[in-house]
């Protein structure tokens, strides 16, 4: 795998829609982590 497929970043300026997107992505990562633990 190339390193570019392993790096993810979000750069925003704090509008409400960007904050909501960040929350959705964090929730998705949390659910994935729980799946890996179980």
MOVEN-V505398 format. One record per helix or strand. SS is the DSSP state (alpha for helix, beta for strand). FROM is the first residue (numbers start at 1). TO is the last residue. Records with the same first field share a line. If there is no record, write none. Layout:
BEGIN
SS = FROM-TO + FROM-TO
END
This chain:
BEGIN
alpha = 3-5 + 16-37
END
